[in-house]
């Protein structure tokens, strides 16, 4: 890595993206923090982060960002694909246009940003792509099918990209957070109420919202554990393939791998109150 890498972080206006942008800028990197909510990005300027508007559902917006960074700095050393959000509700209830947007932001936007920076990284013979996935890409909660679908997709894309890019000197790392104190829990609860707050799944939705309130409240880990993982993936000479944080995330992934599906289904049903009514 160069002494002062040029790093682009999407979804940098809050939470994990904001924390990573500030932490990397403090370590001397040139950080471009990109997001739709530019009003929130301006607060990062005094902390050394360069703000840039970005909508990962708008191809022109993505092309404009990459072209602007290359024009000013001549290279992009690290791309942190952090932009994303959660839609919760039963697969039956969530309108298809809402599901499509979830996929567009969490998967297609990530892939397109990668497409735009990779020719320049390959030409340089070096670079890093850091994709923010989730333990939700290993184990699914009921009423979270569309969100989980996006995170499983990020896992598959990242694994393929890592193998494709290895001969070209480009490294790919996946960050897999568990329950972290961010806006995630509140947004998930809102969409649960919107799409499954009434009807056949209403009782399950209420129970899941309550569980999320606990999981993403006092029980959740601080954003700093994810930020530390991103910083390591961006700067270490040998970044890991996967970072599961906090430690409880490792346990969840291990359980998903080794526990039989009927047993896992029963455990998730008890946890989220979705066993047979």
C-alpha positions in Angstrom: 0.0 0.0 0.0 1.1 3.6 -0.7 1.9 5.7 2.4 -1.3 7.8 1.9 -3.9 5.6 0.2 -6.9 7.0 -1.6 -10.0 5.4 -0.2 -13.6 5.7 -1.3 -16.3 4.8 1.2 -19.9 4.6 0.2 -22.7 5.1 2.7 -20.4 7.4 4.8 -23.0 9.7 6.2 -23.7 7.7 9.4 -22.9 4.6 11.4 -20.2 2.2 10.2 -19.4 4.2 7.1 -18.9 7.5 9.0 -16.8 5.8 11.7 -14.6 4.1 9.1 -14.1 7.3 7.1 -13.0 9.3 10.2 -10.7 6.5 11.5 -8.9 6.1 8.1 -8.6 9.9 7.7 -7.0 10.1 11.1 -4.4 7.5 10.0 -3.4 9.8 7.1 -5.4 8.3 4.3 -7.1 10.5 1.7 -10.7 9.5 2.3 -13.7 10.3 0.0 -16.9 9.8 2.0 -19.8 9.4 -0.4 -23.5 9.2 0.4 -26.9 10.5 -0.7 -27.3 12.6 2.5 -24.8 15.3 1.7 -26.0 17.5 4.6 -24.7 14.9 7.0 -21.4 14.5 5.1 -20.4 18.1 5.6 -19.8 17.5 9.3 -17.0 15.1 8.3 -15.0 17.8 6.5 -13.3 19.1 9.7 -12.3 15.5 10.4 -10.4 15.3 7.1 -13.0 13.5 5.0 -13.7 14.8 1.5 -17.5 14.6 0.9 -19.1 13.6 -2.3 -22.7 13.0 -3.3 -23.5 9.4 -4.4 -26.6 7.4 -5.2 -25.7 3.8 -5.8 -29.0 3.3 -7.7 -28.0 5.9 -10.2 -25.3 4.8 -12.7 -24.4 8.4 -13.7 -23.9 9.3 -10.0 -21.5 6.4 -9.6 -19.5 7.1 -12.8 -19.3 10.8 -11.8 -17.8 10.0 -8.4 -15.2 7.6 -9.7 -14.2 10.0 -12.5 -13.9 12.9 -10.1 -11.7 11.0 -7.7 -9.4 9.7 -10.5 -9.2 13.2 -12.0 -8.2 14.8 -8.6 -6.0 12.0 -7.1 -5.0 9.8 -10.1 -5.9 6.6 -8.4 -8.3 4.7 -6.1 -6.5 2.3 -3.8 -9.4 1.1 -1.6 -13.1 0.9 -2.2 -15.3 0.2 0.9 -18.7 -0.8 -0.3 -20.7 0.1 2.8 -23.9 1.6 1.3 -26.9 -0.5 2.2 -30.1 -0.7 4.3 -32.6 -3.2 5.6 -36.1 -4.1 4.5 -38.0 -6.4 6.9 -41.3 -8.0 6.4 -42.6 -11.4 5.2 -41.6 -12.3 1.7 -45.3 -12.5 0.9 -45.9 -9.0 2.2 -43.1 -6.9 0.8 -44.0 -5.3 -2.5 -41.8 -6.3 -5.4 -40.8 -2.7 -6.1 -39.5 -2.4 -2.6 -37.7 -5.8 -2.9 -36.1 -4.7 -6.1 -34.8 -1.5 -4.6 -33.3 -3.5 -1.7 -31.4 -5.6 -4.2 -30.5 -2.6 -6.3 -28.8 -0.8 -3.3 -27.3 -3.7 -1.4 -26.1 -5.8 -4.4 -26.2 -4.1 -7.7 -24.8 -0.8 -6.4 -22.0 -2.6 -4.7 -21.2 -4.6 -7.9 -21.3 -1.5 -10.1 -19.0 0.5 -7.9 -16.6 -2.4 -8.0 -16.8 -2.6 -11.8 -16.0 1.1 -12.1 -12.8 1.0 -9.9 -11.4 -2.3 -10.9 -9.9 -1.4 -14.3 -7.8 1.2 -12.6 -6.8 -1.2 -9.8 -5.9 -3.9 -12.3 -3.8 -1.4 -14.3 -1.9 -0.5 -11.1 -1.5 -4.1 -10.1 -2.8 -3.4 -6.6 -6.0 -2.4 -4.8 -8.5 -3.5 -2.3 -12.3 -4.0 -2.3 -13.9 -4.2 1.1 -17.5 -5.4 1.0 -19.7 -4.9 4.1 -21.8 -8.1 4.3 -23.3 -9.4 7.5 -23.8 -12.6 9.6 -27.2 -12.2 7.8 -25.4 -13.7 4.8 -24.9 -17.0 6.7 -28.1 -17.4 8.7 -31.6 -16.0 8.1 -34.2 -14.6 10.4 -37.9 -15.0 9.7 -39.4 -11.9 8.1 -36.1 -10.8 6.8 -35.9 -12.8 3.6 -35.3 -9.9 1.2 -32.5 -8.4 3.3 -30.9 -11.8 3.9 -31.1 -12.4 0.1 -28.9 -9.4 -0.5 -26.3 -10.3 2.1 -26.1 -13.9 0.8 -25.5 -12.4 -2.6 -22.7 -10.1 -1.4 -21.0 -13.2 0.1 -21.2 -15.0 -3.2 -20.1 -12.0 -5.3 -17.2 -11.3 -3.0 -15.9 -14.9 -3.1 -16.0 -14.9 -6.9 -14.3 -11.5 -7.1 -11.5 -12.5 -4.7 -10.5 -15.5 -6.9 -10.9 -13.5 -10.1 -8.8 -10.6 -8.9 -6.0 -12.5 -7.1 -3.8 -12.8 -10.3 -4.2 -9.0 -10.7 -2.9 -8.0 -7.3 -6.4 -6.9 -6.0 -7.5 -8.2 -2.6 -11.1 -8.6 -1.6 -12.2 -8.7 2.1 -15.7 -9.2 3.5 -16.8 -7.6 6.8 -19.5 -9.6 8.5 -21.0 -7.6 11.5 -23.4 -9.1 14.0 -25.6 -6.9 16.2 -24.1 -3.4 16.1 -25.5 -0.2 17.6 -26.6 1.6 14.4 -29.8 2.7 12.8 -30.4 -0.9 11.6 -32.7 -2.0 14.3 -35.0 1.0 14.1 -35.2 0.9 10.3 -36.0 -2.8 10.4 -38.7 -2.3 12.9 -40.3 0.4 10.8 -40.4 -1.7 7.7 -41.8 -4.7 9.8 -44.7 -2.5 10.9 -45.2 -1.1 7.4 -45.3 -4.4 5.5 -46.3 -7.1 8.1 -47.7 -5.1 11.0 -51.2 -6.3 10.1 -52.5 -9.6 8.7 -51.2 -13.2 8.8 -47.7 -12.2 10.1 -48.6 -9.5 12.5 -47.9 -11.5 15.7 -44.5 -12.6 14.4 -43.7 -9.1 13.3 -44.4 -7.7 16.8 -42.2 -10.4 18.4 -39.4 -9.8 16.0 -39.5 -6.0 16.5 -39.2 -6.5 20.2 -36.3 -8.9 19.8 -34.6 -6.5 17.5 -35.0 -3.7 20.0 -33.1 -5.8 22.5 -30.5 -7.1 20.1 -29.6 -3.7 18.6 -30.0 -1.8 21.9 -28.1 -2.7 25.1 -27.0 -6.0 23.8 -25.3 -4.7 20.7 -21.6 -4.1 20.2 -20.2 -0.6 19.5 -19.6 0.5 15.9 -15.9 0.7 16.7 -15.5 -3.1 16.4 -16.6 -2.9 12.8 -14.5 0.2 12.1 -11.4 -1.5 13.5 -12.0 -4.5 11.1 -12.4 -2.1 8.1 -9.2 -0.3 9.0 -7.3 -3.5 9.2 -8.7 -4.8 5.9 -7.7 -1.4 4.3 -4.2 -1.1 5.7 -2.8 -4.5 6.8 -0.1 -6.1 4.6 -2.1 -9.3 4.7 -5.8 -8.5 5.2 -8.2 -11.3 6.1 -10.7 -12.8 3.7 -13.5 -12.5 6.3 -13.9 -10.4 9.5 -16.7 -11.5 11.8 -17.3 -9.0 14.6 -17.9 -9.0 17.5 -17.0 -12.4 18.8 -20.7 -13.4 19.0 -20.8 -13.1 15.2 -18.3 -15.9 14.9 -20.6 -18.1 17.0 -23.6 -17.4 14.8 -21.7 -18.2 11.6 -20.3 -21.5 13.2 -23.8 -22.5 14.3 -25.2 -21.9 10.8 -22.4 -24.1 9.4 -22.7 -27.0 11.7 -26.1 -27.1 13.3 -28.7 -29.1 11.3 -31.4 -27.0 9.7 -34.4 -28.3 11.6 -32.6 -27.6 14.9 -31.6 -24.1 13.7 -35.1 -23.4 12.5 -36.5 -24.4 15.9 -33.9 -22.2 17.8 -34.6 -19.2 15.5 -38.4 -19.8 16.0 -38.0 -19.7 19.8 -35.7 -16.6 19.6 -38.0 -14.6 17.3 -41.3 -16.0 18.4 -42.1 -17.5 15.0 -42.7 -21.2 15.8 -46.0 -22.6 14.6 -49.0 -20.7 15.9 
